[in-house]
Amino acid sequence: MKKTTLMVAAALFSLSARAVELPTFSDVAAAVKEGKQLTFVVTLNACETDFPVPGENVSSVTPNAAMVVNNERVTASDRHFTMNDPSMPGTPVYGYSKFNVNVDGSATMNATIMKAVDYSRVGAFEVRCTLGKGMKVFA
C-alpha cells in the first residue's frame, strides 16, 4: 500500500512540475549558478533581424552549456544535427546556436549553419531581442 501511494504521489508531482519563466538577468544568472537547466524561447517576429521573417516563428532550445560572465552576461550554446534546415533542405548540417542575455536586459541569438561533413560554415545570422519580449528564458 505504501509503495502504491508513493508511486501515485511521485507521478502527480512529476505532472505538476513545470518550467518557470526567469524574467530578469539576475534570475537567469542565479539559475545558472544553481545548476538549473535553461530553455530559451525565441519569437523571431518580436526581435530585430537582418532578414524578413514571414509568419510566426518560435524556437525553443535547451542548450547543453551555460555560463555567467563577470556577472554582466549569461551565455549559453547548443549544437544540433539536422537535415531540415530551410537554407539547405535535405542536406546534413549542424546548427550552432549561441544565446546571450546581458545585465541591461538585451539579448541575442547567433546561429551558424555548418556542413556536417567538414564543419565548413554555410551561413550565419543574428537575432536581437529584449529579455521577456522576443526572448524568454525558463528553468
N, C-alpha and C positions, 0 to 999 in steps of 0.2 A: 504494500500500500504506500509506504513512504517513497519507494522508488518511482511509482507511478505519479505521485504528487510532485516529486522533484522534476520529473520529465515534463509534466504539464506546465509547471512554473517556468522552467527553462525555455520551453517553446514559446510561451506567452511573452516572456522577457525579450527573446530574440525578435519577435514580431513587433514589439513596441520600440525597439532601438531604431533610431534614425539619425541621419546626419543633421547637424546644427549649423546654420549659417554663421560665419565669422565676419561681422560687419566692419571691423576696424583693423588697421595694420597691427595694433597691439594684440588683438585676438588671434590673428593669423600667426604672428611671431610666437606667442605663448603656446599655441598648438604644436608648432614645430619643436619648441623646446621641451614639450611634454611627450614628444614621440608619437603624436597622433597622425593618422593617415589623412592627407588632404585630398579634396576633389575640387578642381577648378571647372566652373561652368561659364563658358563664354558665349554671349549672344552677339554674333558678329555685327548684326544690324544696329546694335546700340553702341558700337565702338567706331573709332575712326580707322579707315583702311585706305590704302593707295589703289584699290580696285573696287569695282562695283560689286555689291553683294545682293543678288536677286533673292527675293523671298525672305523667309525667316530661316536663319541658320544658327543652330545652337550646338556647341560641342561640350562634352563632359569628359574630363581627363583626370585620372588618378595617377599622379606622377610617381616614379619609383625612387626619387631622391628630392630632398628639400633642405634648405639651409638658410639661417638668418645671418646676414652680413652686416656687421657693425651696428646692429640694432637700427638700421636705416632701410634695409631691403630684405625681403624674403624672396628667394629664388628657388625654383623647382624645375625639374626636367623629366621628359618621357621620350622614349623611342619605341616605335611600334612598326611592325611589318604590315604591308597591305598590298593588294592588287587592285584596289578600287579607288585610288587617288584620282580625282576628277581631271587633273592635268596629264595623267598618264594611264588611262584605263587599260586594264589587262596586263600591265607591266609590273613586275615585282619591284617594289620600292620600300624604303624605310622613311617614315616621317619622324622628325625630331622636333619636339616642342619644348620651348623654354618659356617659363612663366616668371614674371617679376611683379611684386607688389611693393610699392615704395611707401615710406613713412608718411608722405603727403597724400596718400590715397590714390595716386596714379598707378596704373597697372598696364603691363604689356604682355603680349604673347607673340613670340617669334617662332615661326615654323620653317623648317628646312626639309626639302624633299631630296632624297638621295637614291641613286640606283642601288638595288640590293646586291648586284653582282660585284661592285667595286667601291661602293660608298661615294661615288662621284656626285657632286652637287648638281641637281637638276633645276632647282628653283627655291625661292625663299620669299617670305612675306612677313610683315609685322602688323599687329593689330594693337591699337592704343585705346585703353579703356579707363574707366574710373571704378575703383572697388565699390561694389554694391550696385553699380549701374554699368551693365555691359559685361563685367567680370564679377562673379561671386565665388567665394571660397567656402567650402563646407568641411567639417571634421566630424 
